[in-house]
Amino acid sequence: MTQIKVTLSGGPAELIERHREWTVDSIGEVAKVSFGAGYEHFSHDGGYTTTGSGDRVPVFAWCGRTRVAE
């Protein structure tokens, strides 16, 4: 299956500094990024951006977080 490169937007600043670019299997999925003691969730908000290399990629906006169950 082909991975789709996306840009993450919003959420914790430290996470975005480290993981601005992400890959997903489908533009319709919610990207779940492990961070700290939980997961940050990002979904496609309909927007696109152009990367420094000129690629047009979907923007996945932060939509919430969940904690890891203990």
The first five atom37 places (N, CA, C, CB, O) and aatype in JSON, in Angstrom:
{
  "aatype": [12, 16, 5, 9, 11, 19, 16, 10, 15, 7, 7, 14, 0, 6, 10, 9, 6, 1, 8, 1, 6, 17, 16, 19, 3, 15, 9, 7, 6, 19, 0, 11, 19, 15, 13, 7, 0, 7, 18, 6, 8, 13, 15, 8, 3, 7, 7, 18, 16, 16, 16, 7, 15, 7, 3, 1, 19, 14, 19, 13, 0, 17, 4, 7, 1, 16, 1, 19, 0, 6],
  "atom_mask": [
    [1, 1, 1, 1, 1],
    [1, 1, 1, 1, 1],
    [1, 1, 1, 1, 1],
    [1, 1, 1, 1, 1],
    [1, 1, 1, 1, 1],
    [1, 1, 1, 1, 1],
    [1, 1, 1, 1, 1],
    [1, 1, 1, 1, 1],
    [1, 1, 1, 1, 1],
    [1, 1, 1, 0, 1],
    [1, 1, 1, 0, 1],
    [1, 1, 1, 1, 1],
    [1, 1, 1, 1, 1],
    [1, 1, 1, 1, 1],
    [1, 1, 1, 1, 1],
    [1, 1, 1, 1, 1],
    [1, 1, 1, 1, 1],
    [1, 1, 1, 1, 1],
    [1, 1, 1, 1, 1],
    [1, 1, 1, 1, 1],
    [1, 1, 1, 1, 1],
    [1, 1, 1, 1, 1],
    [1, 1, 1, 1, 1],
    [1, 1, 1, 1, 1],
    [1, 1, 1, 1, 1],
    [1, 1, 1, 1, 1],
    [1, 1, 1, 1, 1],
    [1, 1, 1, 0, 1],
    [1, 1, 1, 1, 1],
    [1, 1, 1, 1, 1],
    [1, 1, 1, 1, 1],
    [1, 1, 1, 1, 1],
    [1, 1, 1, 1, 1],
    [1, 1, 1, 1, 1],
    [1, 1, 1, 1, 1],
    [1, 1, 1, 0, 1],
    [1, 1, 1, 1, 1],
    [1, 1, 1, 0, 1],
    [1, 1, 1, 1, 1],
    [1, 1, 1, 1, 1],
    [1, 1, 1, 1, 1],
    [1, 1, 1, 1, 1],
    [1, 1, 1, 1, 1],
    [1, 1, 1, 1, 1],
    [1, 1, 1, 1, 1],
    [1, 1, 1, 0, 1],
    [1, 1, 1, 0, 1],
    [1, 1, 1, 1, 1],
    [1, 1, 1, 1, 1],
    [1, 1, 1, 1, 1],
    [1, 1, 1, 1, 1],
    [1, 1, 1, 0, 1],
    [1, 1, 1, 1, 1],
    [1, 1, 1, 0, 1],
    [1, 1, 1, 1, 1],
    [1, 1, 1, 1, 1],
    [1, 1, 1, 1, 1],
    [1, 1, 1, 1, 1],
    [1, 1, 1, 1, 1],
    [1, 1, 1, 1, 1],
    [1, 1, 1, 1, 1],
    [1, 1, 1, 1, 1],
    [1, 1, 1, 1, 1],
    [1, 1, 1, 0, 1],
    [1, 1, 1, 1, 1],
    [1, 1, 1, 1, 1],
    [1, 1, 1, 1, 1],
    [1, 1, 1, 1, 1],
    [1, 1, 1, 1, 1],
    [1, 1, 1, 1, 1]
  ],
  "atom_positions": [
    [[0.84, -1.18, 0.0], [0.0, 0.0, 0.0], [0.89, 1.24, 0.0], [-0.96, -0.01, 1.22], [1.94, 1.26, 0.65]],
    [[0.48, 2.26, -0.71], [1.23, 3.5, -0.8], [0.98, 4.38, 0.41], [0.88, 4.24, -2.08], [-0.16, 4.58, 0.81]],
    [[2.04, 4.91, 0.97], [1.93, 5.84, 2.08], [1.76, 7.25, 1.52], [3.18, 5.75, 3.01], [2.4, 7.62, 0.53]],
    [[0.9, 8.05, 2.17], [0.65, 9.42, 1.76], [1.36, 10.34, 2.74], [-0.89, 9.74, 1.7], [1.14, 10.25, 3.94]],
    [[2.21, 11.23, 2.24], [2.88, 12.2, 3.1], [1.89, 13.31, 3.43], [4.17, 12.77, 2.43], [1.18, 13.8, 2.55]],
    [[1.84, 13.71, 4.71], [0.97, 14.79, 5.15], [1.76, 15.73, 6.05], [-0.28, 14.23, 5.89], [2.84, 15.39, 6.53]],
    [[1.21, 16.92, 6.28], [1.77, 17.88, 7.22], [0.83, 17.97, 8.41], [1.98, 19.27, 6.56], [-0.37, 18.13, 8.24]],
    [[1.39, 17.88, 9.63], [0.6, 18.0, 10.85], [0.53, 19.46, 11.27], [1.18, 17.12, 11.98], [1.51, 20.2, 11.14]],
    [[-0.64, 19.86, 11.79], [-0.85, 21.24, 12.21], [-1.57, 21.25, 13.56], [-1.66, 22.02, 11.16], [-2.52, 20.49, 13.76]],
    [[-1.12, 22.11, 14.48], [-1.74, 22.19, 15.79], [-1.18, 21.16, 16.74], [0.0, 0.0, 0.0], [-0.21, 20.47, 16.41]],
    [[-1.78, 21.04, 17.9], [-1.3, 20.1, 18.9], [-0.11, 20.67, 19.65], [0.0, 0.0, 0.0], [0.22, 21.84, 19.5]],
    [[0.55, 19.84, 20.46], [1.69, 20.29, 21.25], [2.84, 20.79, 20.37], [2.18, 19.16, 22.15], [3.2, 20.14, 19.38]],
    [[3.4, 21.93, 20.73], [4.49, 22.52, 19.95], [5.68, 21.58, 19.83], [4.93, 23.85, 20.58], [6.29, 21.48, 18.77]],
    [[6.02, 20.87, 20.92], [7.18, 19.97, 20.89], [6.97, 18.84, 19.89], [7.43, 19.39, 22.28], [7.92, 18.42, 19.23]],
    [[5.75, 18.35, 19.78], [5.46, 17.28, 18.84], [5.6, 17.79, 17.41], [4.05, 16.7, 19.08], [6.21, 17.12, 16.57]],
    [[5.04, 18.95, 17.13], [5.08, 19.49, 15.78], [6.52, 19.81, 15.36], [4.22, 20.75, 15.68], [6.87, 19.64, 14.19]],
    [[7.35, 20.26, 16.29], [8.76, 20.52, 15.97], [9.46, 19.25, 15.51], [9.49, 21.12, 17.18], [10.29, 19.29, 14.6]],
    [[9.12, 18.12, 16.12], [9.77, 16.84, 15.8], [9.09, 16.09, 14.66], [9.8, 15.96, 17.03], [9.76, 15.4, 13.89]],
    [[7.79, 16.23, 14.54], [7.02, 15.4, 13.59], [6.1, 16.22, 12.7], [6.2, 14.38, 14.35], [4.94, 15.85, 12.53]],
    [[6.57, 17.29, 12.12], [5.71, 18.1, 11.24], [5.25, 17.27, 10.05], [6.47, 19.36, 10.76], [4.1, 17.41, 9.61]],
    [[6.12, 16.42, 9.53], [5.75, 15.56, 8.41], [5.4, 14.18, 8.95], [6.89, 15.47, 7.36], [6.06, 13.67, 9.86]],
    [[4.35, 13.58, 8.39], [3.87, 12.28, 8.83], [3.4, 11.52, 7.61], [2.72, 12.41, 9.89], [3.21, 12.13, 6.56]],
    [[3.22, 10.22, 7.72], [2.65, 9.45, 6.62], [1.43, 8.7, 7.12], [3.69, 8.46, 6.03], [1.36, 8.27, 8.27]],
    [[0.45, 8.55, 6.22], [-0.79, 7.83, 6.51], [-1.09, 6.89, 5.35], [-1.98, 8.81, 6.76], [-0.54, 7.04, 4.26]],
    [[-1.96, 5.91, 5.6], [-2.37, 4.98, 4.54], [-3.5, 5.56, 3.71], [-2.8, 3.65, 5.14], [-3.63, 5.24, 2.52]],
    [[-4.33, 6.42, 4.33], [-5.5, 6.97, 3.66], [-5.76, 8.38, 4.16], [-6.75, 6.07, 3.88], [-5.6, 8.66, 5.35]],
    [[-6.15, 9.26, 3.27], [-6.45, 10.64, 3.66], [-7.68, 10.71, 4.57], [-6.66, 11.5, 2.41], [-7.88, 11.71, 5.25]],
    [[-8.5, 9.67, 4.57], [-9.69, 9.64, 5.4], [-9.47, 9.13, 6.81], [0.0, 0.0, 0.0], [-10.39, 9.16, 7.63]],
    [[-8.28, 8.66, 7.12], [-8.02, 8.12, 8.46], [-7.61, 9.22, 9.43], [-6.93, 7.04, 8.4], [-7.25, 10.32, 9.02]],
    [[-7.67, 8.9, 10.71], [-7.16, 9.78, 11.76], [-5.74, 9.33, 12.06], [-8.07, 9.76, 13.05], [-5.51, 8.16, 12.38]],
    [[-4.78, 10.25, 11.95], [-3.39, 9.93, 12.27], [-3.24, 9.94, 13.78], [-2.4, 10.94, 11.59], [-3.61, 10.92, 14.43]],
    [[-2.69, 8.88, 14.34], [-2.52, 8.72, 15.78], [-1.03, 8.72, 16.06], [-3.21, 7.4, 16.3], [-0.32, 7.78, 15.69]],
    [[-0.54, 9.78, 16.71], [0.89, 9.96, 16.95], [1.18, 9.79, 18.43], [1.36, 11.36, 16.45], [0.65, 10.53, 19.26]],
    [[2.02, 8.83, 18.77], [2.41, 8.59, 20.16], [3.22, 9.78, 20.65], [3.22, 7.26, 20.31], [4.2, 10.19, 20.02]],
    [[2.8, 10.34, 21.81], [3.5, 11.49, 22.36], [3.28, 11.54, 23.86], [3.03, 12.81, 21.69], [2.14, 11.56, 24.32]],
    [[4.37, 11.57, 24.63], [4.25, 11.6, 26.09], [3.54, 10.35, 26.58], [0.0, 0.0, 0.0], [3.89, 9.24, 26.2]],
    [[2.52, 10.55, 27.42], [1.77, 9.42, 28.0], [0.46, 9.2, 27.25], [1.48, 9.67, 29.49], [-0.53, 8.77, 27.84]],
    [[0.45, 9.49, 25.96], [-0.79, 9.31, 25.22], [-0.58, 9.4, 23.72], [0.0, 0.0, 0.0], [0.52, 9.21, 23.21]],
    [[-1.66, 9.7, 23.04], [-1.64, 9.82, 21.58], [-2.3, 11.13, 21.18], [-2.37, 8.62, 20.91], [-3.34, 11.51, 21.73]],
    [[-1.69, 11.83, 20.23], [-2.27, 13.03, 19.65], [-2.93, 12.59, 18.34], [-1.18, 14.17, 19.41], [-2.35, 11.82, 17.57]],
    [[-4.12, 13.09, 18.09], [-4.9, 12.7, 16.91], [-5.0, 13.87, 15.94], [-6.31, 12.21, 17.32], [-5.22, 15.02, 16.33]],
    [[-4.83, 13.56, 14.66], [-4.88, 14.56, 13.6], [-5.76, 14.01, 12.47], [-3.44, 14.91, 13.08], [-5.7, 12.82, 12.16]],
    [[-6.57, 14.87, 11.86], [-7.38, 14.45, 10.73], [-7.31, 15.49, 9.62], [-8.86, 14.21, 11.16], [-6.99, 16.66, 9.87]],
    [[-7.61, 15.06, 8.41], [-7.54, 15.97, 7.26], [-8.64, 17.01, 7.38], [-7.66, 15.19, 5.92], [-9.82, 16.67, 7.54]],
    [[-8.27, 18.26, 7.32], [-9.24, 19.36, 7.46], [-9.68, 19.92, 6.11], [-8.65, 20.48, 8.31], [-10.38, 20.92, 6.05]],
    [[-9.26, 19.27, 5.03], [-9.63, 19.73, 3.69], [-8.57, 20.61, 3.06], [0.0, 0.0, 0.0], [-8.62, 20.88, 1.86]],
    [[-7.6, 21.06, 3.87], [-6.58, 21.95, 3.35], [-5.36, 21.23, 2.81], [0.0, 0.0, 0.0], [-5.12, 20.05, 3.1]],
    [[-4.59, 21.96, 2.04], [-3.34, 21.47, 1.48], [-2.28, 22.55, 1.65], [-3.5, 21.08, -0.03], [-2.6, 23.73, 1.78]],
    [[-1.02, 22.14, 1.65], [0.09, 23.08, 1.72], [1.17, 22.61, 0.75], [0.65, 23.21, 3.17], [1.17, 21.45, 0.32]],
    [[2.07, 23.5, 0.42], [3.19, 23.17, -0.45], [4.46, 23.11, 0.39], [3.34, 24.19, -1.61], [4.77, 24.06, 1.11]],
    [[5.18, 22.01, 0.3], [6.4, 21.83, 1.09], [7.55, 22.61, 0.45], [6.77, 20.32, 1.2], [7.41, 23.16, -0.65]],
    [[8.68, 22.66, 1.15], [9.86, 23.35, 0.64], [10.37, 22.76, -0.66], [0.0, 0.0, 0.0], [11.01, 23.45, -1.46]],
    [[10.09, 21.47, -0.88], [10.53, 20.82, -2.11], [9.51, 20.95, -3.24], [10.82, 19.35, -1.85], [9.71, 20.42, -4.33]],
    [[8.41, 21.67, -2.97], [7.41, 21.92, -4.0], [6.28, 20.92, -4.08], [0.0, 0.0, 0.0], [5.42, 21.03, -4.96]],
    [[6.26, 19.93, -3.18], [5.19, 18.93, -3.18], [3.93, 19.52, -2.52], [5.64, 17.64, -2.44], [4.03, 20.22, -1.52]],
    [[2.78, 19.23, -3.08], [1.5, 19.65, -2.49], [1.0, 18.49, -1.64], [0.45, 20.05, -3.6], [0.76, 17.4, -2.15]],
    [[0.83, 18.73, -0.32], [0.46, 17.66, 0.6], [-0.75, 18.08, 1.44], [1.64, 17.29, 1.51], [-0.93, 19.27, 1.7]],
    [[-1.57, 17.11, 1.88], [-2.71, 17.42, 2.73], [-2.26, 17.88, 4.11], [-3.62, 16.19, 2.86], [-1.22, 17.44, 4.61]],
    [[-3.04, 18.77, 4.72], [-2.8, 19.22, 6.09], [-3.72, 18.43, 7.01], [-3.02, 20.76, 6.24], [-4.93, 18.4, 6.8]],
    [[-3.14, 17.8, 8.02], [-3.91, 17.1, 9.03], [-3.88, 17.95, 10.29], [-3.33, 15.66, 9.3], [-2.82, 18.18, 10.87]],
    [[-5.05, 18.44, 10.7], [-5.16, 19.32, 11.86], [-5.38, 18.51, 13.13], [-6.3, 20.32, 11.66], [-6.03, 17.47, 13.11]],
    [[-4.84, 19.01, 14.24], [-4.98, 18.36, 15.53], [-6.46, 18.33, 15.89], [-4.15, 19.09, 16.62], [-7.15, 19.34, 15.76]],
    [[-6.95, 17.18, 16.35], [-8.37, 17.05, 16.69], [-8.6, 16.43, 18.06], [-9.08, 16.22, 15.65], [-9.75, 16.18, 18.43]],
    [[-7.54, 16.17, 18.84], [-7.72, 15.68, 20.18], [-6.59, 14.79, 20.63], [0.0, 0.0, 0.0], [-5.63, 14.53, 19.89]],
    [[-6.72, 14.3, 21.87], [-5.7, 13.41, 22.41], [-6.36, 12.37, 23.28], [-4.63, 14.19, 23.23], [-7.45, 12.58, 23.81]],
    [[-5.7, 11.25, 23.41], [-6.13, 10.2, 24.34], [-4.92, 9.83, 25.18], [-6.71, 8.95, 23.57], [-3.78, 9.98, 24.76]],
    [[-5.21, 9.34, 26.38], [-4.13, 8.9, 27.29], [-3.98, 7.39, 27.18], [-4.43, 9.33, 28.77], [-4.94, 6.68, 26.88]],
    [[-2.77, 6.92, 27.43], [-2.51, 5.49, 27.46], [-3.14, 4.93, 28.74], [-0.96, 5.18, 27.39], [-2.94, 5.47, 29.83]],
    [[-3.9, 3.86, 28.6], [-4.52, 3.21, 29.76], [-3.44, 2.58, 30.64], [-5.57, 2.14, 29.32], [-2.46, 2.02, 30.14]],
    [[-3.63, 2.67, 31.92], [-2.62, 2.1, 32.84], [-3.06, 0.75, 33.33], [-2.38, 3.04, 34.04], [-2.35, 0.11, 34.12]]
  ]
}
